[in-house]
Amino acid sequence: MKNVLVILDGHIAKHLMKRMIDLNNNFNQYDIIYTDDFILEDNLPSNFTFYKFDPTSYSKLSFVLSKVVYQDALVVLSTKEDTIAVIENIRRNYKDLNFNVYDKWNIQLDDTNIQYYRGNDVLSNGLMELLPNIPVFAQNIGLKQGEIMEVKVPFGSTYAYRYIGSIAQKDWKIAALYRNQQLLKVKASLIIKPNDIMIIIGKPKVLMQVYNAMSKTIAQFPMPFGQNLYLYIDMYIQSDEEILRVLKDALILHKRIKNSSLVVKITRHSNVTMINKITTHLKGIKKVIINMDYHNKGMRNILKEDKYKCDIGMIILTKSLMANKTILKDILKLKIPIFKIGNENISSLKSSLILLNDDKIYEQISPILFDISSQLKITPKVFDIDPMGDSKREDLISHLNNLGKIFNQKIVVVSERANPIKRLDEEQNILQILPIKETMLKKRYIKFLTTDSDLLSFDSNKFNQILIPVIDDLN
């Protein structure tokens, strides 16, 4: 949370205060210095602290300035003399603080760390845009309601260290990305890093949701893939026992993973007794939506339609449905993570685990290891296991350790010279996180000849797994 100093008076201050309260998202701690009670609103947020005194008095202002370390400041005053006096007071305590000043007098100070909001210029520019054949500034494009937004990616954001191609962009789009004062070409293989500045465009309400998700740190998965968990039930293929078990598992995930809703899609429903059992089991549980397919559309068409309609963030599938590789290829194209139900009990999970393989692939999915671990309250574990001892993964291990610090989680790294699959099989009560790639879905006639740990893990049904869509070709 940033500490922000705001110094206000005058009629503009009244409107500014109302706007600040309307858009308050509790990401900042505001210290407000004011001189007249008329700027105050009836309902004041808890993250606003108010001080009533004349800010031109350094002895009074220095008390507030020394209270905390401020990361930003905003000065909006009604006279030029007061504005300059307050700037000088701030500079006595903060020599290099970057802050913003409302200026309608064209103040000229030798201070490169002050950004002036020239009121007269802004007003004249707005009036000029009413005339024909005049260029329109970005802030006033369209409905003038915020269709274009600038977002800075903070450390710990679930969008950090993600490839742009792996992010579902429904009703919004990443239009530009700036890094180290340079504009980078936006492409699917570009990885987003902390402190990147992105220009995003789309529906204003959607942009606010994206901003909120991007600005927060942990506990965001299944975002940015989507908001909801999605349980697919095919009563023709799945047994009654399998359905009841996966229903129980889905409810555990719904309770422990941050999501808006659990959508239960029931297809090819011929067993009325089983349908009654499902509805009874789900009765009274908040944010559970039962969705029936009455038209026998087929799994491919249903998922394609429901991806956006139901805002699917992760689809939950059992072993019998995972056997359909054609459908899995369709899910891969839709870029939806899959929760693959294993033989172990979800309620007994103690660790999340990734078995390192391709560095670039596992760099993409590494933030999810920490995000899901924090939500399920389990320990993140990394296996760096090579039977020949030839692998060099120091950079990837360092990257994972840095992420662990950002997410404030202690990571367990196991480095051994052993058969990775045999060593993995010794584990119990783990949630394995691995990529889902096209090569994993191809028919393999002689499975034991492969040495790819991702393929061998995918073939195993012992552990519960989260399969994350990734970008194979980063060129």
C-alpha positions in Angstrom: 0.0 0.0 0.0 1.4 3.4 -1.0 1.4 6.4 1.3 0.1 9.4 -0.6 0.1 13.0 0.6 -2.8 15.2 -0.7 -3.0 18.9 0.0 -6.3 20.6 -0.9 -8.3 23.7 -0.8 -10.8 25.6 -3.0 -13.7 24.5 -5.2 -11.6 22.1 -7.4 -10.6 20.4 -4.2 -14.2 19.7 -3.4 -14.8 17.9 -6.7 -11.4 16.1 -6.5 -12.2 14.8 -3.0 -15.5 13.3 -4.2 -13.8 11.7 -7.2 -11.0 10.2 -5.0 -13.6 8.6 -2.8 -15.7 7.3 -5.7 -12.7 5.6 -7.2 -11.1 4.5 -4.0 -9.8 0.9 -4.2 -7.9 0.7 -0.8 -4.6 0.3 -2.6 -3.3 3.6 -1.2 -3.2 5.2 2.2 -4.1 8.9 1.8 -3.1 11.7 4.2 -5.3 14.7 3.4 -4.4 18.2 4.5 -7.2 20.7 4.1 -8.3 24.1 5.4 -12.1 24.1 5.0 -14.6 21.4 6.0 -16.7 22.1 3.0 -14.6 19.7 0.9 -15.4 16.8 3.1 -18.0 14.1 2.1 -20.4 12.4 4.4 -18.9 8.9 4.1 -15.1 8.9 4.4 -13.1 5.7 3.7 -11.0 4.1 6.4 -7.8 4.6 4.3 -8.2 8.4 4.4 -6.6 10.4 7.3 -7.5 14.1 7.5 -5.5 17.0 9.0 -7.0 20.4 9.1 -4.4 23.2 9.1 -2.7 25.8 6.9 -0.1 23.8 4.8 2.0 26.9 4.2 3.1 26.6 7.8 6.2 24.5 7.7 6.1 23.7 11.4 2.7 22.1 11.0 3.4 20.5 7.7 6.7 19.0 8.8 4.8 17.0 11.5 2.8 15.1 8.9 5.8 14.9 6.5 7.9 13.1 9.2 5.1 10.7 10.2 5.6 8.2 7.3 7.6 7.9 4.1 5.5 9.2 1.2 5.8 7.7 -2.3 3.7 10.3 -4.0 2.0 13.7 -3.4 -0.7 15.9 -5.0 -1.0 19.6 -4.4 -4.2 21.4 -5.4 -4.5 24.9 -4.0 -6.4 28.0 -5.0 -3.6 30.6 -5.0 -0.2 30.7 -6.7 1.6 32.0 -3.5 0.2 29.2 -1.4 1.1 26.6 -4.0 4.8 27.7 -4.2 5.0 27.9 -0.4 3.8 24.4 0.0 6.2 23.1 -2.7 9.1 24.7 -0.8 7.9 23.1 2.4 7.7 19.7 0.9 11.2 20.1 -0.6 12.7 20.8 2.8 11.8 17.2 3.8 11.7 15.4 0.5 14.5 16.6 -1.9 13.7 14.1 -4.7 10.1 13.1 -4.3 8.2 13.0 -7.6 4.8 14.7 -7.1 2.0 16.5 -9.0 0.9 20.1 -8.7 -2.3 21.7 -10.0 -1.1 24.9 -11.8 -3.3 27.5 -13.6 -0.6 30.3 -13.2 2.2 28.7 -15.3 4.5 28.3 -12.4 8.2 27.9 -13.4 10.4 26.3 -10.9 13.8 24.6 -11.4 12.6 21.2 -10.2 12.4 18.3 -12.7 10.6 16.0 -10.2 7.4 18.1 -10.3 4.7 17.3 -12.8 2.4 20.2 -13.4 -1.2 19.8 -14.3 -1.8 23.0 -16.3 -5.5 23.6 -15.7 -5.8 26.3 -18.5 -4.1 24.0 -21.0 -6.3 21.1 -20.2 -9.4 23.2 -20.5 -8.4 24.8 -23.8 -7.4 21.4 -25.2 -10.9 20.0 -24.3 -12.6 23.0 -26.0 -10.4 22.7 -29.1 -11.5 19.1 -29.5 -15.0 20.4 -30.1 -13.9 22.0 -33.3 -13.7 20.0 -36.6 -10.5 18.5 -38.0 -8.7 18.7 -34.7 -6.7 15.7 -33.3 -8.2 14.0 -30.3 -6.1 13.1 -27.3 -6.3 9.5 -26.0 -7.9 10.5 -22.8 -10.9 11.8 -24.7 -11.4 9.1 -27.2 -14.7 7.3 -27.6 -17.2 7.6 -24.8 -14.6 9.4 -22.7 -15.3 6.9 -20.0 -11.9 5.2 -19.8 -11.6 2.9 -22.9 -7.8 3.4 -22.8 -5.9 2.7 -19.6 -2.3 2.7 -18.5 -1.4 -0.1 -16.0 1.9 -0.6 -14.3 2.6 -4.3 -13.4 3.7 -4.6 -9.7 6.0 -7.2 -8.2 4.0 -10.2 -7.2 1.2 -9.7 -9.8 -0.1 -12.9 -11.3 0.3 -11.2 -14.7 4.1 -10.9 -14.1 6.3 -13.5 -15.8 3.4 -14.5 -18.0 3.5 -14.7 -21.8 1.0 -12.4 -23.5 -0.2 -15.3 -25.6 -1.3 -17.2 -22.6 -3.6 -14.5 -21.2 -7.2 -14.6 -22.2 -8.2 -11.1 -23.4 -12.0 -11.0 -23.5 -13.4 -7.6 -24.3 -10.0 -6.0 -23.8 -6.6 -6.1 -25.4 -3.0 -5.2 -24.6 -2.2 -2.6 -27.2 1.3 -1.5 -26.1 4.0 -2.4 -23.6 6.7 -0.1 -22.3 9.9 -1.4 -20.6 12.8 0.8 -19.5 11.5 3.8 -21.5 11.2 1.7 -24.7 8.1 0.6 -26.6 8.2 -3.1 -27.2 6.4 -5.0 -30.0 3.4 -6.8 -28.5 3.5 -10.4 -29.5 2.3 -13.7 -28.1 5.8 -14.8 -27.0 6.6 -11.5 -25.1 6.9 -12.1 -21.4 5.4 -9.5 -19.0 7.8 -8.4 -16.2 7.3 -6.3 -13.0 7.4 -2.6 -13.6 6.3 -3.0 -17.2 3.8 -0.3 -18.3 1.0 -1.6 -20.5 -1.6 0.3 -22.5 -4.8 -1.6 -22.5 -8.0 -0.9 -24.5 -11.5 -2.3 -24.1 -14.8 -1.8 -22.3 -14.3 0.5 -19.3 -15.8 -1.9 -16.7 -13.7 -4.8 -18.0 -10.6 -2.6 -17.9 -11.3 -1.8 -14.2 -11.5 -5.6 -13.5 -8.3 -6.2 -15.3 -6.6 -3.3 -13.5 -7.8 -4.7 -10.1 -6.6 -8.2 -11.0 -3.3 -7.0 -12.4 -2.6 -4.7 -9.4 -3.1 -7.3 -6.8 -0.5 -10.0 -6.0 -1.3 -13.5 -4.9 -4.6 -15.4 -4.8 -5.8 -14.5 -8.3 -5.8 -17.9 -10.1 -7.7 -18.9 -12.3 -7.3 -15.3 -13.5 -6.1 -14.2 -16.0 -7.5 -17.3 -17.8 -11.0 -16.6 -16.6 -13.0 -16.1 -13.4 -15.0 -19.3 -12.9 -14.3 -23.0 -12.2 -16.1 -25.3 -14.7 -17.0 -28.9 -13.9 -18.0 -30.9 -17.0 -20.2 -34.0 -16.4 -21.0 -36.5 -19.2 -23.5 -38.9 -17.7 -23.2 -41.3 -20.7 -19.4 -41.8 -20.2 -18.9 -41.2 -16.5 -20.1 -43.7 -13.8 -22.3 -42.5 -11.0 -19.5 -43.1 -8.5 -17.1 -41.0 -10.6 -19.6 -38.2 -10.9 -20.2 -38.0 -7.1 -16.5 -38.1 -6.4 -15.6 -35.3 -8.8 -18.6 -33.3 -7.5 -17.1 -33.5 -4.0 -13.7 -32.6 -5.3 -15.0 -29.6 -7.3 -16.7 -28.2 -4.2 -13.5 -28.4 -2.2 -11.7 -26.5 -5.0 -14.6 -24.0 -5.2 -14.3 -23.4 -1.5 -10.5 -23.0 -1.4 -9.7 -21.4 -4.8 -10.6 -17.8 -5.4 -13.2 -17.7 -8.1 -16.5 -16.1 -8.8 -18.6 -19.2 -9.4 -18.5 -23.0 -9.9 -20.4 -23.8 -13.1 -21.6 -27.5 -13.2 -22.3 -28.5 -16.8 -24.4 -31.6 -17.1 -24.6 -33.3 -20.5 -26.3 -36.4 -21.9 -28.4 -36.7 -18.8 -30.6 -39.8 -19.0 -30.5 -40.8 -15.4 -33.1 -38.7 -13.5 -32.1 -40.3 -10.1 -28.5 -39.1 -10.6 -29.6 -35.6 -11.6 -31.6 -35.4 -8.4 -28.6 -36.5 -6.4 -26.4 -33.8 -8.0 -29.0 -31.0 -7.4 -29.5 -32.2 -3.8 -25.8 -32.2 -3.2 -25.4 -28.7 -4.5 -28.5 -27.2 -2.9 -27.9 -24.2 -0.8 -24.2 -23.8 -1.8 -23.4 -20.2 -2.8 -22.1 -19.3 -6.2 -22.8 -22.7 -7.7 -24.5 -22.7 -11.1 -26.1 -25.8 -12.6 -26.1 -25.7 -16.4 -27.9 -28.4 -18.4 -27.3 -29.2 -22.0 -30.7 -30.2 -23.5 -29.7 -30.1 -27.2 -26.8 -32.7 -27.2 -24.4 -30.2 -28.8 -21.3 -32.2 -28.1 -18.4 -31.4 -25.8 -16.4 -29.5 -28.5 -19.3 -27.1 -29.3 -20.3 -26.7 -25.6 -16.8 -25.7 -24.5 -16.3 -23.3 -27.4 -19.6 -21.6 -26.5 -19.1 -21.7 -22.7 -15.5 -20.4 -22.7 -16.7 -16.8 -22.9 -20.4 -17.3 -21.9 -19.3 -18.9 -18.5 -15.9 -17.1 -18.3 -14.1 -20.4 -17.8 -10.9 -20.0 -15.8 -10.3 -23.8 -15.3 -12.1 -26.9 -16.4 -12.3 -29.9 -14.1 -12.1 -33.3 -15.8 -12.0 -36.9 -14.7 -9.9 -39.8 -16.1 -12.6 -41.0 -18.4 -13.0 -37.6 -20.1 -9.2 -37.1 -20.2 -9.0 -40.2 -22.4 -10.6 -38.2 -25.3 -7.4 -36.6 -26.8 -9.4 -34.9 -29.6 -11.4 -32.9 -27.0 -8.2 -32.1 -25.1 -6.7 -30.6 -28.3 -9.8 -28.4 -28.6 -9.4 -27.3 -24.9 -5.7 -26.6 -25.7 -6.7 -24.3 -28.5 -9.1 -22.5 -26.2 -6.2 -21.9 -23.7 -8.1 -23.2 -20.7 -6.2 -24.8 -17.8 -7.4 -28.3 -16.8 -7.7 -29.7 -13.3 -7.1 -33.4 -13.9 -8.6 -35.5 -11.1 -6.1 -38.1 -9.8 -6.4 -41.1 -7.5 -5.3 -39.1 -4.4 -7.8 -37.3 -2.2 -7.9 -33.5 -2.9 -8.7 -32.8 0.8 -5.3 -34.4 1.8 -3.1 -32.2 -0.3 0.1 -31.1 1.4 2.3 -29.8 -1.4 2.2 -28.4 -4.9 5.0 -29.6 -7.1 6.6 -28.9 -10.4 9.1 -31.4 -12.0 11.4 -29.1 -14.0 11.9 -29.9 -17.6 12.1 -27.2 -20.4 13.3 -23.9 -18.8 11.2 -21.6 -21.0 8.1 -23.6 -20.5 8.4 -23.8 -16.8 9.2 -20.1 -16.5 5.7 -19.5 -17.9 3.9 -21.6 -15.3 6.1 -20.8 -12.3 3.9 -18.0 -10.9 0.9 -20.3 -10.8 2.9 -22.7 -8.5 3.0 -20.0 -5.8 -0.5 -18.6 -6.5 -2.2 -21.9 -6.1 -0.1 -22.9 -3.1 -1.1 -19.7 -1.3 -4.8 -20.4 -1.9 -4.7 -24.0 -1.0 -2.4 -23.3 1.9 0.1 -26.0 0.8 3.9 -25.9 0.4 5.4 -25.2 -3.0 8.0 -27.8 -4.0 10.3 -27.9 -7.0 12.0 -31.1 -8.3 15.3 -30.5 -10.2 16.0 -34.2 -10.9 18.2 -35.5 -13.7 19.4 -39.1 -14.0 22.7 -38.1 -15.6 23.3 -35.0 -13.5 23.9 -32.9 -16.7 21.1 -30.4 -16.5 22.0 -26.8 -15.7 19.0 -25.0 -14.3 20.6 -22.4 -12.0 18.8 -19.5 -13.7 15.4 -21.1 -13.5 16.0 -22.1 -9.8 17.1 -18.5 -9.1 14.0 -17.3 -10.8 11.8 -19.6 -8.7 13.5 -18.5 -5.5 12.9 -14.8 -6.4 9.3 -15.5 -7.0 9.1 -17.3 -3.6 10.3 -14.1 -2.0 7.9 -12.0 -3.9 5.0 -14.2 -2.9 6.3 -14.5 0.6 6.4 -18.3 0.4 9.1 -20.7 1.4 10.0 -23.0 -1.5 11.4 -26.5 -1.1 13.9 -27.3 -3.9 14.9 -31.0 -4.3 18.0 -31.5 -6.5 19.0 -35.1 -7.1 20.7 -37.4 -9.6 17.9 -40.0 -10.1 15.1 -41.2 -12.3 12.7 -38.3 -12.1 9.5 -40.3 -12.6 10.5 -43.0 -10.0 11.5 -40.2 -7.6 8.2 -38.4 -8.2 6.2 -41.6 -7.6 7.6 -41.7 -4.0 5.7 -38.5 -3.2 2.3 -38.5 -1.7 -0.6 -35.9 -1.3 0.8 -33.5 -3.9 -0.8 -31.4 -6.6 1.4 -31.5 -9.7 1.5 -28.5 -11.9 2.7 -29.1 -15.5 2.2 -27.7 -19.0 -0.2 -29.1 -21.5 1.4 -29.3 -25.0 0.4 -30.7 -28.3 3.1 -33.4 -28.1 1.4 -34.7 -25.0 -1.8 -35.4 -26.9 -0.3 -37.3 -29.8 -0.8 -41.0 -30.0 2.2 -42.9 -28.7 2.4 -46.6 -29.5 5.4 -47.4 -27.3 5.1 -45.2 -24.2 8.0 -46.6 -22.3 10.5 -45.4 -24.8 10.0 -41.7 -24.0 12.2 -39.9 -21.5 10.1 -36.7 -21.4 9.1 -36.2 -17.8 6.1 -34.1 -18.9 4.7 -36.9 -21.1 5.3 -39.5 -18.4 3.7 -37.4 -15.7 0.7 -36.7 -18.0 0.2 -40.4 -18.4 0.1 -41.0 -14.7 -3.2 -40.9 -12.8 -1.8 -41.0 -9.3 -1.7 -37.3 -8.5 -4.1 -34.5 -9.0 -2.7 -32.2 -11.7 -3.2 -28.7 -13.0 -2.4 -28.6 -16.7 -1.5 -25.1 -17.9 -1.6 -24.0 -21.6 1.8 -22.6 -22.6 3.5 -21.3 -25.7 5.8 -24.0 -27.2 7.4 -21.8 -29.9 8.8 -18.6 -28.5 10.5 -17.5 -31.7 
